[in-house]
Amino acid sequence: MRSYLLISLLAFTFSCAQASPPTGEELMQLLIDNKEKVISSNDGWCKKSTNKPLSSEIIRVLSPRSKFEDDLQEDLHYQCIDSIHESNNHVIPVWQCQIGVVETKNKDREYFTSRSIFFSINKKSKHIYMNSIRCM
């Protein structure tokens, strides 16, 4: 019985690890689909957005910041890494994702500012865990 459980767990882990992470378009669509949901994060950086809809954080991250700087360039970036989420004594395979903007200045692309939103997505159901949202 133990070997069956171990083999099942390894097969499950291997199959989850083989799934490819969401694309940038898929991440944006997930955020848009969940824009009315309320942020319930205890993360210190998200305190201003807690109990507000996710759309407020999406706007904060993606809105241009420095309107008065002529030589700024904004680059949108995203990344998802394989991770786990613990809920009710269960370990759930997730993608830990980040979408952000980096602003650089002048032709040398000197760092100016950045902002990001981090969140976990259930690999199977593609559900965003609203309590996993972190802001920077």
C-alpha positions in Angstrom: 0.0 0.0 0.0 2.8 2.4 0.9 4.6 1.8 -2.4 1.4 2.5 -4.3 0.9 5.8 -2.5 4.5 6.7 -3.1 4.3 5.9 -6.8 1.1 7.8 -7.1 2.6 10.8 -5.4 5.6 10.7 -7.6 3.5 10.4 -10.8 1.3 13.3 -9.7 4.4 15.4 -8.9 6.0 14.5 -12.2 2.9 15.3 -14.2 2.4 18.6 -12.4 6.1 19.5 -12.9 5.7 18.8 -16.7 2.9 21.3 -17.1 4.1 24.4 -18.8 3.6 27.7 -17.0 0.9 30.2 -18.2 1.9 32.6 -20.9 1.8 36.4 -20.4 -1.6 36.6 -22.2 -3.0 33.8 -20.0 -1.9 35.7 -16.8 -3.4 38.9 -17.9 -6.7 37.2 -18.8 -6.7 35.5 -15.3 -6.2 38.9 -13.7 -8.9 40.5 -15.8 -11.3 37.6 -15.1 -10.8 38.1 -11.4 -10.7 41.9 -11.4 -13.8 42.2 -9.2 -12.6 39.8 -6.5 -11.4 41.4 -3.3 -7.7 41.2 -2.3 -7.5 39.5 1.1 -3.7 39.4 1.5 -2.0 40.1 4.8 1.1 41.2 3.0 2.4 44.5 4.3 2.9 45.9 0.8 -0.7 45.2 -0.1 -2.3 46.8 2.9 -3.5 49.8 0.9 -5.2 47.5 -1.5 -6.7 45.0 1.0 -10.5 44.9 0.8 -10.4 46.6 -2.6 -11.0 44.8 -5.9 -8.0 43.3 -7.7 -8.6 45.8 -10.5 -7.2 48.6 -8.2 -3.9 46.7 -7.9 -3.8 45.9 -11.6 -4.2 49.6 -12.4 -1.5 50.5 -9.9 1.0 48.2 -11.4 0.3 48.8 -15.1 -0.4 52.5 -15.1 2.4 54.7 -16.4 4.1 56.5 -13.4 6.4 59.1 -14.6 4.5 61.3 -17.1 6.9 64.2 -16.8 10.0 62.2 -17.8 10.5 62.2 -21.6 13.2 59.6 -21.8 11.6 56.8 -19.8 11.0 53.4 -21.2 8.6 50.9 -19.6 9.0 47.2 -20.0 6.3 44.7 -19.0 7.6 41.4 -17.7 6.1 38.2 -16.2 7.4 35.0 -14.7 5.9 31.9 -13.2 7.8 29.3 -11.2 6.7 25.9 -10.0 5.6 26.0 -6.3 3.1 24.7 -3.7 0.3 26.3 -1.7 -0.8 24.9 1.6 -4.5 25.0 2.4 -6.5 23.1 5.1 -3.5 20.7 5.6 -3.3 19.9 1.9 -0.4 20.7 -0.4 -1.6 22.0 -3.7 0.7 22.4 -6.8 0.6 26.0 -8.0 2.4 28.5 -10.3 3.9 31.3 -8.3 3.6 34.2 -10.8 4.7 37.8 -11.1 3.6 40.5 -13.5 5.5 43.8 -13.3 6.8 46.9 -15.0 10.3 48.2 -14.9 11.0 51.8 -15.9 14.4 52.7 -17.2 15.8 56.1 -18.0 17.8 57.6 -20.9 19.6 55.7 -23.7 21.8 53.8 -21.1 18.6 52.3 -19.6 19.4 53.4 -16.1 17.0 51.9 -13.6 14.3 54.4 -12.5 11.5 52.5 -10.8 9.5 49.2 -10.8 6.3 47.8 -9.5 4.9 44.2 -9.5 2.1 42.0 -8.3 2.7 38.4 -7.2 0.1 35.7 -6.9 -0.4 31.9 -6.9 -2.4 30.0 -9.5 -3.7 26.5 -8.9 -2.2 24.4 -11.7 -5.3 22.3 -12.1 -8.2 24.7 -11.8 -6.4 27.9 -12.9 -7.8 29.5 -9.7 -6.0 32.6 -8.3 -5.6 32.4 -4.5 -6.6 35.9 -3.5 -4.8 35.6 -0.1 -1.5 34.9 -2.0 -1.4 38.3 -3.6 1.7 40.4 -2.8 2.4 43.8 -4.0 5.7 45.7 -4.6 
